[in-house]
Amino acid sequence: MSELAPMLSLDVRSLVSLRVVLPMYALLLVVYVVAWGPQMAPPMFAVAGLIVSSTLFGMGESSRLNLLYGTLPVRRRTVVRSHYLVSAAALTALVGLGTLTGAAADAMRGTPDADLSSATATLGVTLVVMAIQQPATVRWGARGAAFGLLFVGLAASTLIVLIPPGLLPLGDAVSVAAQHAWLPWGVLAVGVGAFAASYPVAARIYERQDH
């Protein structure tokens, strides 16, 4: 814990580089919420969480922070652990903020909705994405991981488009989700499990690299 606390502080301070990007992203978020409704707020804030995660791991390469980490009295595994903890905390806070933003927009429209299932499922799904993103970023860098995630997203989207509507019972899936209140929490549990399982993978890759 003695070596983790300074590393956490360093990670938080390194996010100052986002002070230029986040205001522009906030403006984009407002446009999305106005155009597609408050339900878009949690997913859009979750994307901001992915940006934070990518920044933490990518700056080690782009800003040569890996050289700085090598001069500090911290183990390489501690560096990765700090990145994971800050990423998870930022994602949770941003999804919570997105939920509050959506609720406020609903209240302004006169249609208050306190359902947290969407935010819970969003958090779980995003943790699964981060579980893939972070080891990939450590192994191939931020750019390589971004291209990999883009390829996976395009492949999934193409598959969904090519599947005949009758074979993709989205309506049944929505109905099942509405009838089972535990389902979003199940998605969150899967996300937390995947995220935790990816940590030793990322740490092992980072420890074996020559910085």
C-alpha positions in Angstrom: 0.0 0.0 0.0 2.9 2.3 0.7 4.1 2.2 -2.9 0.5 2.2 -4.3 -0.6 5.5 -2.9 2.0 7.7 -4.6 1.4 5.8 -7.9 -2.4 6.5 -7.6 -1.6 10.2 -7.0 0.7 10.3 -10.1 -2.0 8.6 -12.2 -4.7 11.1 -11.2 -2.4 14.0 -11.9 -1.5 12.6 -15.3 -5.1 12.9 -16.3 -4.7 16.7 -16.3 -3.9 16.2 -20.0 -7.6 15.6 -20.6 -8.6 19.1 -19.6 -8.6 20.1 -23.3 -10.5 17.0 -24.6 -13.2 16.7 -22.0 -14.9 20.1 -22.5 -15.3 19.3 -26.2 -16.6 15.8 -25.3 -19.0 17.4 -22.9 -20.4 19.6 -25.7 -20.8 16.5 -27.9 -22.6 14.7 -25.0 -25.1 17.5 -24.7 -25.8 17.2 -28.5 -26.4 13.5 -28.1 -28.7 13.8 -25.2 -30.7 16.5 -26.9 -30.9 14.5 -30.2 -31.5 11.0 -28.9 -32.8 11.4 -25.4 -31.5 11.2 -21.8 -31.0 7.4 -22.1 -27.9 8.1 -24.1 -26.2 9.9 -21.1 -24.8 6.8 -19.3 -23.3 5.1 -22.4 -21.8 8.4 -23.5 -20.2 9.0 -20.1 -19.0 5.3 -20.2 -17.2 6.2 -23.5 -15.5 9.0 -21.6 -14.4 6.3 -19.1 -12.8 4.4 -21.9 -10.9 7.5 -22.9 -9.6 7.9 -19.4 -8.4 4.3 -19.4 -6.8 4.6 -22.8 -5.0 7.8 -21.7 -3.6 6.2 -18.6 -2.1 3.3 -20.4 -1.3 5.1 -23.6 0.7 7.9 -21.9 3.2 5.4 -20.7 4.2 5.0 -24.3 3.5 8.4 -25.9 4.8 10.6 -23.1 7.7 8.2 -22.1 6.2 7.8 -18.6 7.3 4.2 -18.6 10.9 5.6 -18.2 9.8 7.7 -15.2 8.0 4.7 -13.7 11.3 2.7 -14.0 13.1 5.3 -11.8 10.5 5.1 -9.1 10.7 2.7 -6.2 7.6 0.8 -7.3 7.1 -2.6 -8.9 5.8 -2.8 -12.4 2.8 -4.8 -11.2 2.0 -1.8 -8.9 2.0 0.5 -11.9 -0.6 -1.6 -13.7 -2.6 -2.0 -10.5 -2.8 1.7 -10.1 -3.9 2.2 -13.7 -6.6 -0.4 -13.2 -7.9 1.1 -10.0 -8.0 4.7 -11.3 -9.6 3.5 -14.6 -12.3 1.6 -12.6 -13.0 4.5 -10.3 -13.2 7.0 -13.1 -15.6 4.8 -15.1 -17.8 4.3 -12.1 -17.9 8.0 -11.3 -18.6 8.9 -15.0 -21.4 6.4 -15.4 -22.9 7.7 -12.1 -22.6 11.2 -13.4 -24.2 10.2 -16.7 -27.1 8.6 -14.8 -27.6 11.8 -12.8 -27.4 13.8 -16.0 -30.1 11.6 -17.7 -32.3 11.8 -14.6 -32.0 15.6 -14.6 -32.9 15.8 -18.3 -35.9 13.5 -17.7 -37.0 15.7 -14.8 -36.8 18.8 -17.0 -38.9 17.1 -19.6 -41.5 16.1 -17.0 -40.8 12.4 -17.3 -38.7 11.4 -14.3 -37.3 7.9 -14.5 -35.2 6.5 -11.6 -34.5 3.2 -13.2 -30.8 2.2 -12.7 -30.8 -1.0 -14.7 -29.5 0.7 -17.8 -26.6 2.4 -16.0 -25.8 -0.9 -14.2 -25.7 -2.9 -17.5 -23.7 -0.1 -19.1 -21.1 -0.2 -16.4 -20.9 -4.0 -16.8 -20.5 -4.0 -20.5 -17.9 -1.2 -20.4 -15.9 -3.2 -17.9 -15.8 -6.1 -20.3 -14.5 -3.8 -23.0 -11.9 -2.4 -20.7 -10.9 -5.9 -19.8 -9.9 -6.4 -23.4 -8.7 -2.9 -24.0 -6.1 -2.6 -21.2 -4.0 -5.8 -21.8 -4.2 -5.0 -25.5 -2.9 -1.4 -24.9 -0.1 -2.8 -22.7 0.9 -5.3 -25.4 0.4 -3.3 -28.7 0.1 0.3 -27.5 -2.9 2.6 -27.5 -3.1 2.9 -31.3 -2.9 -0.9 -31.8 -5.5 -1.5 -29.2 -7.8 1.2 -30.6 -7.6 -0.4 -34.1 -8.3 -3.8 -32.6 -11.4 -2.6 -30.7 -12.5 -0.8 -33.8 -12.2 -4.0 -35.8 -14.1 -6.0 -33.2 -16.9 -3.4 -33.2 -17.2 -3.3 -37.0 -17.2 -7.1 -37.2 -20.0 -7.3 -34.5 -22.0 -4.5 -36.3 -21.6 -6.2 -39.6 -22.7 -9.5 -38.2 -25.8 -7.9 -36.6 -26.7 -6.3 -40.0 -26.2 -9.5 -41.9 -28.3 -11.7 -39.6 -32.0 -11.9 -40.8 -34.3 -10.0 -38.4 -36.2 -13.2 -37.6 -33.0 -14.8 -36.2 -32.2 -11.9 -34.0 -35.0 -11.8 -31.3 -34.1 -8.4 -29.8 -37.7 -7.9 -28.8 -37.6 -11.1 -26.8 -34.3 -10.1 -25.2 -35.7 -6.7 -24.1 -38.8 -8.5 -22.7 -36.7 -10.9 -20.8 -34.5 -8.1 -19.4 -37.7 -6.2 -18.3 -39.0 -9.3 -16.5 -35.7 -10.1 -14.7 -34.5 -7.3 -12.5 -31.3 -9.3 -11.7 -30.1 -9.4 -15.3 -28.3 -5.9 -15.2 -26.6 -7.0 -12.0 -25.6 -10.2 -13.7 -24.1 -8.2 -16.5 -22.2 -6.1 -14.0 -20.9 -9.2 -12.2 -19.6 -10.5 -15.5 -17.9 -7.2 -16.2 -16.3 -7.0 -12.7 -15.1 -10.6 -13.1 -13.7 -10.0 -16.6 -12.0 -6.8 -15.5 -10.4 -8.5 -12.4 -9.3 -11.4 -14.5 -7.6 -9.2 -17.1 -5.4 -7.5 -14.4 -2.9 -10.3 -14.0 -2.7 -10.7 -17.8 -1.9 -7.0 -18.3 0.6 -7.1 -15.3 2.4 -10.1 -16.7 2.7 -8.5 -20.1 4.0 -5.2 -18.6 6.5 -7.0 -16.4 8.0 -8.8 -19.3 8.5 -5.7 -21.5 11.8 -3.9 -21.8 11.1 -0.3 -20.9 
